[in-house]
Amino acid sequence: MKSMWWRGASMIWAMSLCVGQLTAQSEPSDELDNVSDERGCCSATTVPVMDALRVSSDEIEIDGLMSEGVWARAPIATDFVQMQPDEGKPATERTEAWIVYDESALYVAIRAHESEPSEIRGQLTRRDDSNELLSDQLAVGIDSYFDKRTAFIFMVNPVGVQTDLYMFDDVQDDIGWDAVWDVATSRDEEGWTAEFRIPFSQLRFNKSENQTWGINFVRQIARKGEMNMWAPASMREMALVSRFGELRGLRGIRTPGRVELLSYSMARLRRAPGDEVNPFYRRNDVFGTVGADLKYGITSDFTLDVTINPDFGQIEADPGVMNLTALESFFPEKRPFFTEGSSIFRFPIVPGDGGGRNESIFYSRRIGRAPQRSANPSGGYIDASDRATILGAGKLSGKTENGWSVGVLNAITSSEYAQVSPRVGTPYEEAIEPLTNYGMLRIQKDFRSGRSAFGIIGTSVNRSGPVAGQLALHSAAYTGGIDVRHRFNNDVWELGGYMLGSYVQGSEQAIARTQASSARYYQRPDAQHVIYDPTRRSLAGSSADFHIMKIGGGYWKGGTGFFARTPGFEINDLGFQGSADQAVHWGFLGYQHSAPQGPFRMWMVNTSMNQAWNFEGKRLGMDGNVSMMFQTNNLWMLNLGISQTGTALSPVLLRGGPLFKREPRTDYMVGVSTDQRKKVQFRINARGNSRPASDSWALGVSPSITLRPSESGSIAIGASVNHNVDDRQWVTRLDTNQKHYLFGRIDQMTVGMTARAEYSFTPTLSLQFYAQPFVSAGQYSEFKRVSDPLADSYADRLELLSVTSDGGRYYSDVDGNGTLESFRDPDFNFKQFKSNLVLRWEYLPGSRLFLVWSQGRNHFAGDGAFDYVGDVRELFRVPSDNVFMVKLSYWMGR
């Protein structure tokens, strides 16, 4: 992840708007989650202005020395102001910045005067990984659209490590954006300097002959934890780009014909264990491919990205999880094509930072996902791809001079077939994923210098009809809607909202699966407001949101809102959605003191609440919480939180059965971290919950230590230890003369260890190692049948079963008729190890070489006993799956 100190402010804003447990989830998990000026801002402060100076293209050499005479003629920016820690006060060290341009690029020089030159800090890391607390940094932010909403940020630390990112919505950032630009640094007895060359081809702007851009310069002094800006912003306001100064007098600039081609080639060798009798097994499985990404500037403000046989491999594996719920696990996107420039496609459907924070109309990992069906081996062997092949993808994005932002994405994945070699008979192939086209459109219009906006969004998924029907998948899925945002009262308040509709169609089997999915459970026997219809061939739904929040004007923040989803709302073909059939009212109030006070550099206290109902009027949730954060003057951090959930009804605990009354629950958390600037940094977080009515509880502790033995390397070791005891963990459903829902008492231990080591030889050559052994084991006891799911007393809701065990199965007379029913022993012990060793070399600007070795091991047993040391030993006795990969990319641009 890119580490950047603009997030010092973003952290405050995020915490004020995403407090505590504010969430759309009506069903909390019982396990630990794994003036009216032209600026469009509220300050009446005079906008700082610079006049641009045009120079010839041979006047500047990017060497960091600032020895060219052009800098003496250039306008100068001075009088930097602190944003942290003493907001509004003059910077403690002098900083000066200059800016000039020629026909092809913008040139920036920044001198950071330093009273103690020996204290200049610069950690050598790979690109985009420089930490603001470990390294001094200099940056320039360029709002070339001059829309007061978006900006391109270019940063460097004293040893030349580059960081770049794209800012949008004034304070949000797109960490996946990468540009090709030059920078050089140098040190002397007065401090340090940086010279930047930023090609116009890497920026987006309109076609005007005379242009004014937003501009800002920022300096971070690591040893003081101080952030200084030329055009100051406030931690008490949700505004950053809109506070930029102005760069005037840019004349006659033209974007050259923007064409960039990134070609790649990849060779991979996989050595994995297997059955020698398996006709598909190869001890040494060799694979190679080539592909290319094309970036073409259609105009100076619109770019077309096209990829052919794309490189969608990700370097680092997803973390291990053991999901015992009926809901899908979320994993973040790591593939470059989707992470870069992704801001235009962001459309979260849940406010806040609680359990529904990942729910969104667009979840790019749907594209190129694992096949959604598996083949029957017929007693033999199967050879199938672990993901759908992306044949090609393209996206068009940009922003017009009059404030229209446009994003269009389209991708096609191939049909996938499993090759089956049955024990008896002729080999054949079986479809496991249809040919699929994914599309998305996002349009947004800014008004009032970006302080108000109106947007349109739409997504589509179309699958090959015959194969989709055969696999019981939707043949088509569409989502569309509008959203609005409006700031008022000098940007102190903001209101917003959206209205969305969804429509899916397919075979009867496909729509039946959608009706019966964990998001809605139409088949619930007590549901009076929905009807499960197995003959339906389509399903439609809608969702809406409205909120109003105080986002500026001092330390107090607050807001309230309401959102709802009808039972038929379904976006999971291209989005990520946990549940439907809910209406939620939420609110929060917080005091965020972002200025030093006594022993604290900053502190905040937040409260929030929410209530949820389904469309039948049944209460699904009611909770409130208090959270606190304190950062000391020596940059230690303390986080505290507690939340209380009341009695409510759950539509998911019985997985298609009737509503079940959930008992009250208390959650708590505490986190402490030491000063990250030190050579050794500690961090520990603890979370837990308790449900006394069912004698259930969970406790998790996550300690970590980070060591920085040199200015070029770091080692981080962390652990996550979770103990979960749940008296009503789902086991199964048994059907006799009626449906019987069975719970068990689970005692589950989960331990994950994560180790990371990084060493940078130069700013463009680095080595990273990542490893994670993961063990989760659960033992079940006290099996019980749900007898009265809505009883007032928890004990009256369940009936303890008398069971016997034999041959991996349990037997019990569940319905009392004298006949024993059986169910599988649900005990488990899952072990996994993942590791990566990656050498990265940016041998030319934009061109990279990767050498990768990844290893994986997996083991599953039906024994719930937990013995971490013994389990890890057993895991490492399992033959490993090794992948060796060489990937070379070459960038060409003009």
N, C-alpha and C positions, 0 to 999 in steps of 0.2 A: 504494500500500500504506500502511496505517496504520502510523505510526512511533510506538512507545510503549516507554517505558523499563522496563516490567515485563519486557521481553524481555532485559534485561541478565542476569537470572537464567535465563531460558528458553534463552539462547544456551549457557550452561554445561551445562544439563541436556541440551539437544539434542545437543551435541557429545559428551557422555559416553555417550549411548545410541545415537548414529548415527555412530560413528567411521569415518573413512576410507572404505574401499571395501566395508564390510559390505553385502552385497547378496544378493538371491535370484537374480540373474542368473547362470545357469550359462554363459552365452555372453557374455563381455564384448565390447563394440563395439571394433573396431579403428580406428575413427575417433574424433576428439575429440568428446566429448559437449557436438556442438553441445548411651512410660508409659500407662497406658491411660486417658488422660483423655477428657473429652467431646469434645475437639477432633479426635480422630482423627489425631493427629500425633505425631511422635517426641519433641518437646521437652517438658520438664517445666516450662518457663517459665510463670509465671502469665499467664492470659489477661486482657488489658486489657478493661475493661467500661465502657460508657457507659449512662446511663439516659435514655431519650427524654423530651422535654418537648413536650407538646401546646400549640399556640397557635391563635389564631383566624386565619382566612384573610386578614384585612386588615392584619396586623401587619408584614408584610415586603414591601419593594419590592426587586426584584432589580436593583440598580444598582452592586454591587461596593463600596459605601461602608461597609457594616456600621454604619449610623447608627441603626438601630432598637434600642430598649431591650430587645427580646426576647433579643438576643444576650448581654446581661449576666446574664440569668436562666438561660440555657441551660448544660447541662453542657459542660465543656471537655476536650479531649484535648491533652495536652502530652507532653513527654519523648520526642520522636522519636529513633529509633536508626538509625544508618547500616546500610544493606545493602551499599552500595558507597561508597567503596573500602575503608574500614576497618570491616568487618562487626562489629557488636556495640558499637561505640563510640558515645558520644553525638553527635548531629548537631552540626555546626560552627555552624549558624545556627538560631535558635529558630523553631519552628513551632507554631501553635495552631489547633485546629479545634473547631467547634461544630456541633450538629445539633438540629433541631426538626422538628415535623411538624404538619400540619393534616388536615382530612378528605380532601384530594385529593392531597397531595404531601409529599415530604420536602425539607427545606431544609438546606443545608450552607453554612457559612462557614469559610474558612480564611485565616489571616493568616500570611504568610511574612515574618518579620522579616529584615532584610538589613543587614549592617554596611557594605556598600558599595552603596547604592541605585543609583548610576550604572552598576553592573555587572549589573543585572538584564537578562536577554536575552530577547527575544521576536521570533521570526521570523514575519512575516506570510505565511501559506500558506493554501491552500484547506482546507476541513474534512477532518479525518482524516489530514492530511499533515504535522502538526507533528513535528519531529525532536527527540528528547530531548537530543541533543548541541548543538543550536543554540538551544534555547529552555528557559528555566525552565518547570516545569510543576507544577501542583497537581492532585490527583486524589482521588476517593473511590471505593472499591470496596464494593459491596453484595451480600452473599450472602443474598438475600431468601428463597430456599428453605431456607436454613440447613442445607444438606446437606454443607458443607465441601468441595464439589467444583466448584460453579458460582458465578459472580458477574457482575454488571453493572458495568462500569467507565466512569466519566465523568471526563474530563480537560479542562484548559484551560491555555493559556499566557498570559503577561502582556498580549498584545494581543488576547485574546479568541477565539483559534482553538480550536474544539471538536474533541474526539476521543472516540469511544465504541467499546466493544467488549464482547464476551461471552466470559467465561472458562469453561472446562470441563475436566474431568479434572484439576482442581487447578492445572495449570500451562499448559495449552494455551489458545489464544485464537482466537476467530472474528472475523476482521477485517471480515467483511461485515455484521455486525450494526449497525443504525442505529436511533436513538431520536429522539424529538422532546422536547427539554428546553431549559431556559433557563439561561444563566450570564452574569455580568458581572464585570469586573475593574476595579481601579483601583490607582494607585500613589501613594505619599506618601513622606515623609522616613524612615519606618520600614521601608519595603519595599513589598510589594504584597499585595492581597487578592483573593479571589474569592468570589462568592455563587452558589450553585447552587439551582435549583428543578427537582426530578426528580419528575414526575407518577407516582403509583402506577400509572397506566394503562400505563406503560412498563416496569414491573417484573412479576415473576411470584412469587406467594407463596400460602400456604395460607389457609384460612378461619378460623383460630383467633382467638378474641376477644383473647387476650393473645399477643403474638408476640415472639420474639427472633430477630434477624437477625445475620448476620456483617457486620462493618464494618471498614474500614481506610482510613487516610489516607496519602497518599504525596506527597512533594515531591522534585522534581529540581532541582538547582542546576547549571546547564549549565557555567558557567565552571570549576567545581571537579570536574565529572564525578561529582557526589555524589548518591546516592539515599537518602532517609530515609523510614522507615516508623514509624507509630504502633504497630502490632502487628508486630514484626519477624519476618522470615523469613530463612532462611540459604541462601546460594548453594551450600552443601554438601549440601542436602537437596532432593529433588524434591517440594517442597511450597510452595504460596503461598496459595491460598484457604483451605486448612485451617489456616493460621496467623492468620487474621483474628481481631480482637477481637469483642466482642459488643455489640450495641445492644439493650438490654432495655426492656420496658415499653411497647411499641407496642400501644395498646389501641383497639379499635373501628374499625380501618381497613378500608375496603371498597374494592375496585376498582370504579370507576364502570363503567357498561355500556360495555365497551371495544369501540368500533367506530371503525375508521379506513378511510377511502376515499382512495385515490390514483388519481385519473383522469389520463389523459394524452392528448395529441393530438400527431401528428407529421406533418410535411410534408417531402417529399424530392424533390429534383430531381437527376437523374443525366444528365451529359453525357459520353458515351463514344464512341470511334471505332467505326465499323461499316461494313458494306456497304450502300450505298443500295438495292441490288437486294433485299436481305433483307426480306421482308414483315413481319418482327417487329421490325425496327430502328426506333428512334425516337431522333433526335438529342437531343431533350429529353424524357427519360422522367420523368414526374411521377407521384408516388405519395403518398397520404395515408391515415391511419388513426387510429382512436381506440381506447382500451381503458381498463381499470380494474383495480386491485388492491384487494381487500377484506381487511381484517384484523379478525377478530371474536373477542373474548374470550368463549369458551364458559363458562369459569369463571375464577377469579382465577389459575389456574395452567396453563390450556390455551388455546391460540390456534389459530384456523383461518385460514389464508391461502388466498384464492381469487383467481385471475387470469383475466380474460376478454379474449381477443385481446391477449395480454400484450405488453408492451414488452420484447422480448428483444434489442434492438440493443445492441451493445457499442461504446463510444466509441473505444477504441484497438485497432488491428489486431494480429493475431498476428505474431510476428517471422518473418523469412524463414528457411527451412531448405532444405538439399539432402540428402535422405535416400537413400543408396545401399544401405541394408540391406533385409532382408525384413520388418522389424518396423515397426510403426506409430509415428509421432511423437505425442508427448503435448503438449497445449496446456492451460494453466490456464483455469479457468472465470472469466468476467468479467461474466456477466449477473446483475443484482441479485437477481432472484427466487431464483436458486440459490445465490448467495454468502451471502445473509443467512440466519442461522439454520441454517447447513449442518452445524454440529458434530454434531448428533444422527445424521446420516446418514454420518458418516465411518466407514469400516471398511477400513483398509489391510490387505493380505494379505501384506506383506513387511516384516520388521523392518529398521531401519537407514535409512541415507540414501544407499545406493549406487544402482546402476542400476535397481533395481526399486522405488524409493521412490514412484513414482506409481501402482503397481498397487493397485487397489481394487475392491471389489464395486460401488461406485456411482461412475460417471463421468458427471456431469450433462450433459456436452456430447454424449452420445448422443441426448439429447432435443432435437429440432430440428436434427439433424445434416444434412449435405449428403446428397441422395439417393444411395442406394447402387448405383444402376444408371444407365446413360446410354442415350439413344435412338440409333438409327441414322438419320442424316440422309438416307439414300438419295440422296446426291448433291445434296441441297438444303440447307434451313436448319432450325434447331431453336430453339424458345423454351422454356426450362425454368427453374424456380426453383433458386436455389443452396442452398436449405435447405428442410427440411420445415416447413410451417406448424404452429405450436403453437396448437391450437384453444382449449385451456384447461388449466389446471393448478391443483392445490390441495395444501396440506400442513397437517397437524395436528401440533402439537408441544406438549410441556409435561412437567411433572414433578409427581407427586402428593406429598402430605404424607408418605407412608410410603416414599418413595424409588423409585417406579416412573417411569422416563423413557420417553416414548412419542414416536415420530415416524412419521408416515404421509405418503406422497407419492404423488400420481397425476397423470399428464399424458397428454393425447391429442394426437397429431399427425395431420394430414390425409394422405390419399393424394395423391401428386403425379404429374402427367402432363406429359410433354413434348409440345408442339405441334410437329408435323413438317410442313414444306412440302417435299415431295420434288421433285426436278428434273423428274420425269415422274409424272403421276398426281394424284389428289385428296389434299388435306391430311388428315392424321389425327392422332390422339393416341396416345401410347404410355406405359404405366405405368412409372414409375421409382422409386416408393416407395409401399408400402402404408399404409393406415390402421393406426395403431399405438397401443396403450395401454401405458404404462409405469407400474409400481407398485413401491413399496418400503415395507417395514415394519421398524421398529427398536424393540425393547423392551429396557430394561435395568433391573435391580433392584440398588440399592445396599444393602450391609450394613455394619455396624460403622462408622457415620458416613462411609460412602463409601470405606472402606479396602479393601473387597471388593465385587465386583459379578459378576452373572451376566446374560448378555444373549442375545437371540434376534434374528436378522436374516433377512429374506426379500426377494427381488426377483422381479418378473415382467415379461415382455414378451410381448404377444400381438398378432399381426399378422393382417390380413385374409387368410384362408387362400388363396383363389384367386390373388390378386395376389402374395402371398408365394411361392407355389409357382412362379408364372410367372417371378419374379425370382430364384429359388433362394435365398431367405432363410428363416430359421427362422420357422415359424408360431407357435411358442411357445418361451420360454426361462425357466427358473426356477432360482433359487439360494436356498438356505436353510441355516441352521446356528445354532450356539451359540458363545458366547465367555465366558471367565471371567477375572477379575483378582483377585489376593489379595496384600495387603501384610502383612508379618509382621516380627517382631523389631523392634518400635517403628518400623515403616515403613522400616527400613534395606533390607529385601529385598522384591522383588516377583516373583511368578510369574504367568504368564498363558498363554493359548492359545485356540485356536478349532478347531472342526470344521465343515466346510462340505461341501455336496453341490450338484451342478449337473445340470441335465437340459435338453436342447434337443431339439426335434422339428421335422420339416418334410418336404419332399419328398426323394426320393432325391438329387436334384442338390444340394439345400441341405446335407444331411448329408455328402455326398461332399466338398463344398467345405470343410466344417468339419474332416473327417478329414485333408484334404490341406493345411490351412492351415499357416503358418509356426510356429504354436504347438506343433504336434505331428508333422506329416509322417508319418502312418500309412503312406504309400506307399513309404517308404524300403525299398530292396531288401534291406538287411541287417537289418531290424528283425525280431526273433524274438518279441517280447512283445506286439505289436499286429498286427492284421489289417485291412487296408484293404478295406472291404466297400461297394461302390457301390450296393448295394440297401438299405442301412440307412435307416431313417426316424427314428431317434433316437440320442442319444449321452448317456451319463451319466458323471460323474466325481466326485471328491472331493478335498478338501485339508484338511490339519491342520497346526497349529502348536503348539509348546510352548516356553516360554522361562523362564528364571529369571535375575534381575539384581540386583546390589547397586546401589541408587539413592541411598543416604544414608549417614550415619554417618561422614563424613570425606571426605578428598580422593580416596581410592581408590574406583574404580568398576569393575565388571566384570559379565560375564554370559555365558551360553551358551544355545543353543537349537537346535531342529531343526524344519524344516517340509518338507512334501511335497505334491506335486500328482500325481494319477494322470494318465495320458495323455489321458483323456476329459474332464478338468476344463475347462469353458468358461464364461466369464462376460462375454464381450465384447459381448453384446447391450445390457447396461446398465452393465457395468463396464469396467475397463481391465486387460488381462492380456497380457503379452508371450509367456509360454511356459508349457507344461505338461510332464508327464512328467519330473519332477525331484524329488530328495530332497536337501536341503541341511542340513549341520551347520555352525554358525557359533559364534564366540566372540570376546570382546573383553576387554581389560584396559586401564585408563587411570588416570592420576594427574592430577586437575584441581585445581590450586592456585589457588583463587579469591580469595585474599587477597594484598595487596601483599607483595612480597618483593624487596628490593634495587631494581634498576631497573625491575622489572616490577609492573604493577598486577594481572596474573593471568597464568598460564601453564598449559599442559597438554601431556601426552604420552600418546598412545593407540596401542594395537596391536590388530589384529584378524586373524582368519583365517576362511576358509570352504572347505568341500569340497562338491562336488555330484556326484550320480550320476543316471542315469535308472533306470527301473524294470526294466531289463534288467541292471542292475549295472555299466554302463559309466560310467567316470569322465568327467564333463563339465567339471569345473573344480576347481582347487586354487590358492588364492592367500592371501597375507598382506600386511599393510601396517603402516607406522608413520606416524603423523601428529603434528604438533606445532603449537601455537599460542602466541604470545607477544604480550601487550599491554603496552606500556611505560607508565610513569607519565604521559607526555605524550600518551597515547592513540594512538600509532602501533601498527600491527598487523602481525605477521609470521606467515604460515602456511607450513608445509613438509610435504611428504608423499612417500612412496615406497612402491610396492607391486610385488610380484612374482607373476606367474601362471605356473604350471608347465605342462608338456605335458599336454594333455587332448584329448578327442574333442568335435567339434562336430556337432550334428545339423542345423544350419541353413546352414552355409557352402555346401553343394551344393544347397540349396533343394529338398528332396525326394529327393536322391540319398543315397548311403551316408554313414556317419560319416566325418569327415575329421579327421586328427590335427593339432591346432593346436600351433604351436611356442611355446616360452616367450616371455613378454613382460614388460617392465619399464615401469612408469608412474611419473611423477614430477610434482610440482607445487610451485610457490612463489608466494606472494602477499604483497604489501606495500601498506599503505594508510597515509596520513598522517592527522593529527588533523582530524576532520570539523568541529571547531569553528572552524577558520580560514576566512578569506575564500576561500582557494584550497586545494583538497584534491586530492591525486593518489592514484591507485590503479593497480596493475598486477598482473596475474595471468598466470602462464605454466604451461602444461601440455604434457606430451609423453609419448611412449612409443616404445619400440624393440623390434624383433624381429630380432636379428642373424642367426638362421638363414635368414631370407628376405630379408635386407637391406631390411627395411621399417621405417619410422619416421613419426612425426607430431610436429609442434610447433605450439603455438598460444600467442599472446600477446594479452592484452586490456588495453590501457592506457586510462585515463579521467581526465578532469579535471573538477572541479566548481567553478564560480565563483559567488560570492554578492556581487554588486556593491552590493546594498542589503539592507535588512531585509525587503524585499517581493519580491525576485526572485532567481532562480537560473538558471544555464546549465550544462548538463552535456553533455560531448562524449566519446564513447567509441568505441573500435574493437575489432574482433575479427579477428585475422589468423591463419589456420590453413593450414599446409602439411602435406599428407598424402601419403605415398608408400607404397603397398601393393602387394606383389608378387602377391597372390592376391585381387584384387577380382573379384567375380562378373561375368561377361559374359553367358553364355547357356547353354542346353542344346541340343545338336544330336542328333537321332534318326536313325540310319541302321539298320544291323542291330543296333545296340545304342545305349544312351544315352551321350552324351559330354558331360562337364561342362567348360566353358571358363572359365578365369580370364585376367585380363590384369594387367599392371603399370600402375597408375594413378598419375599425378602430378597432384594436385589442389590448387588454391589457392582459398581461400574468404576473402573480406574483407567484413565488415559494419561499417558506420559507423552510430552512433546519436547523434542530437542531441535534447536536450530543453531547452526554455526555459519557465519559469513566472514569472508575475507576478501578485501578488494585490493588488487595489485596496483591498479590505476583507476581513474574514474570510468574507464570503459572496459575493464577486465576484472571479473569477479568470480568467486566460487561460493556456492551456497549448498548447505546440507540440511535436510529436513528428515526427521524420523518420528513415527508415532506408533508405539505398541498400545493396543486397546483391548481391554478385557471386560466383559459384562456377563454376570452369572445371576440367575434367578431361581429360587426354590419356592414352590407353591405348597400351601397347606390349607387346612380349614376350608375345604370346598363347600360352597353354599349355593342354594337355589334362590332366585328372586321370587319371593312369595307375594309381597304386597309393595310394589315399587313406590307408592305414594304415602305409605304409612308415616305417621308423625314421628314415631321413634325409629331410629336407625336399626335397632335390633329387630323390630317387627317387619322390616322390609325384606329380611333374608331368613332363610331356613338352613341350618347347618346340615350337611349330608354325611351319612355314614358311608365310607368308601373303603374298598380294598384295592390293592395294587397287584398287578400280575403282567409280566411281559411288556412293560412300557405303556400299559394302559390302566386306567382306573375304572372300577365298576361300582355302580350304586343304583339302588331302586329309586330313581328320581321321582316317578309319579305315584309310588306307593302301591302298585298293582301286583307286586311280588316278582316282577321280572327285572333283571338287572340290565341297565343301560351302561354303555361304556364310552369313555372319551380318552383321547391321547394324553399321556403325561406331558404337561406343558413346561417342565423344567428345561432350562437351557444354560449353556456355557458357550459364549461366542468370543473368539479371539481373532485379532487381526493385527497385522503389522504392515505399515506403509513407509517407504523412504524414497527420497530423491537426492541425487547429487548432480548439481547443475553448474557447468562452466559457461559463463556468458562473456562474449567479446563483441563489442561494437567496433569492428575493425575499420569502418568508414561511417560517416554520419548517416544514420538511418539503416545501415546494413549490419546484420548480426550473425554470429555463429553460436550455436548451442551444442554442447556435448552433454548428454543426459544419461544417467543410469538410475533406473527406478526398480524397486523391489517390493513385492507384495507376498504376504502369507495369510492364509485364512484357515480357521479350524472351528468346527461346530460339534458340540456334544450335547446329548440329552441329559446331562448331569448338572444340576444347579449348584453344586459345591463350588465355593470360591477360594482359590489359593493363588494369589497373584504370582508369587515366585514360581510355583509349580506350573501354573498356567502359561507363563511366559516361556519357561523351559520347554514345555510341550509344544508351544507355538513354533519355537525355533527348531524343533525336530521335524516340522513339516517342510517338505521340499518347497523351495522358493520359486516364485514367478519373476524372472528377471527380464527387463527390457532395456536395451542399449539403443540410443538414438543419436543421430547426427542431423542437425538441421541448419541449413545455410540460407540466409536471405540477402538479397542485394537490392538496394534502393537506387532508383534513377529518377531524377526530377529536373524540371526547368520552370 
